[in-house]
Amino acid sequence: MKKFETDSIRIQTEKSQFREHSTPIYLTSSFAFDNAEHGRALFAEEVEGKTYSRLANPTTDEFTAKMIMLENGEDGYAFSSGMAAIFASIAALLKSGDHILSSRAIFGSSYQIFTALLPKWGISTTFIDKEDEWEKNITDNTKMIFIETPSNPGLELIDLEFLSNLSKKRNLILNVDNTFATPILQQPIKFGADLVSHSTTKFIDGQGRTLGGVVVGKKTLMEEVRLFAKQTGPTISPFNSWVLTKSLETLGLRMEKHCSNALALAEKLEKNIHLEKVKYPFLKSDANYKLAKKQMNLGGGIVSIEVKGGLERANKFVDSIKLATLTANLGDTRTIVTHPASTTHSKLTEEERQQVGITQGLIRISVGLESIEDIIYDIEQALENSK
Ligand SMILES: Cc1ncc(COP(=O)(O)O)c(C=O)c1O
């Protein structure tokens, strides 16, 4: 069997008559028919072939095939953004009256889907904080468990094996947002997850160029997700698929470097006197260290720190940064510093943020691929200058 490093480079759509070496972009909204009968047969799915890019596109197919391979899925569909992917993975499979269990520490927009949007269609969600609460909160209407591990931005971990077993026992769909880990570090389907969703905008793109998302998983579930997506249209642009399929050729290499830089930064910051705490799954002192070692190959590219002195100090720290970029994205070659409470998680109430540890002093660092000495220098000087 070929290794994933090989397949993420070598899976390629059939070459055109030009025998291009690199992946071509099929930047077209539709595909021509040979004649009237051919058009009818294509739409009747009696013959193989593409018709319209909302339904299928060769460049997108290549990207999706690689994601299916990397995540050990049976099928997949690529979306215009991570949120489009996550929303489709829920909306396609649930109906009015259904109930979801979700880990509480999830991305702000996912939280908004559960609290502000799904209730409009009669779908309710219970948020879970501790492992022993999952089973207790399953009701006759519970259909799906949704989790994000590691979580954005607090780097909380959820035990994939435990929840896979529980989902199987209680006949629930386990849907995992694997954005922070990427399939290089963690493959939820191997533990028994049914669906895996991603914001490909992050590490999978890796250079902050495109928005995108993907859902991969069981064939029977993906049939519903595909039907939903084909009819409602949150489809990815073939151009973005092309960027992403090229990005996957270097994902393994990039993740190794993101992770070694992040671990080095976390270890250095652990001793910094200006910090309340440093969170990184592969730090021996981290509460999730044992679980991280069990289900992740490396600790990921994100380090979360909490500065002493709350919002005022956090603002001074952010304003003292010289090398890193101040922006709300993550997973880029360039190191990024974000203050989640005022940006990515600003739509949550202060109480909701406190429940998941997003204090006013919390800073998310997406550790890039620059020299680790330069990254450490920048963070340390900003901490020193924010006193
Ligand atoms: C864990 C996680 N899931 C989903 C998303 C949403 O992705 P997108 O911005 O591509 O819609 C993000 C974005 O930050 C994220 O961090």
The ligand as an SDF file (V2000), in Angstrom:
LIG
                    3D

 16 16  0  0  0  0  0  0  0  0999 V2000
  -11.8560   24.8490   14.1250 C   0  0  0  0  0  0  0  0  0  0  0  0
  -12.4770   25.6730   13.0490 C   0  0  0  0  0  0  0  0  0  0  0  0
  -13.5550   25.2100   12.4030 N   0  0  0  0  0  0  0  0  0  0  0  0
  -14.1580   25.9160   11.4310 C   0  0  0  0  0  0  0  0  0  0  0  0
  -13.6950   27.1580   11.0620 C   0  0  0  0  0  0  0  0  0  0  0  0
  -14.4110   27.9420    9.9910 C   0  0  0  0  0  0  0  0  0  0  0  0
  -13.7370   27.8760    8.7920 O   0  0  0  0  0  0  0  0  0  0  0  0
  -13.9150   28.9320    7.5780 P   0  0  0  0  0  0  0  0  0  0  0  0
  -13.4080   30.2350    8.0840 O   0  0  0  0  0  0  0  0  0  0  0  0
  -13.1080   28.3290    6.4920 O   0  0  0  0  0  0  0  0  0  0  0  0
  -15.3700   28.9910    7.2590 O   0  0  0  0  0  0  0  0  0  0  0  0
  -12.5810   27.6780   11.6980 C   0  0  0  0  0  0  0  0  0  0  0  0
  -12.0800   29.0270   11.3230 C   0  0  0  0  0  0  0  0  0  0  0  0
  -11.3160   29.6520   12.0400 O   0  0  0  0  0  0  0  0  0  0  0  0
  -11.9460   26.9250   12.7110 C   0  0  0  0  0  0  0  0  0  0  0  0
  -10.8660   27.3730   13.3600 O   0  0  0  0  0  0  0  0  0  0  0  0
  1  2  1  0
  2  3  1  0
  2 15  2  0
  3  4  2  0
  4  5  1  0
  5  6  1  0
  5 12  2  0
  6  7  1  0
  7  8  1  0
  8  9  2  0
  8 10  1  0
  8 11  1  0
 12 13  1  0
 12 15  1  0
 13 14  2  0
 15 16  1  0
M  END
$$$$
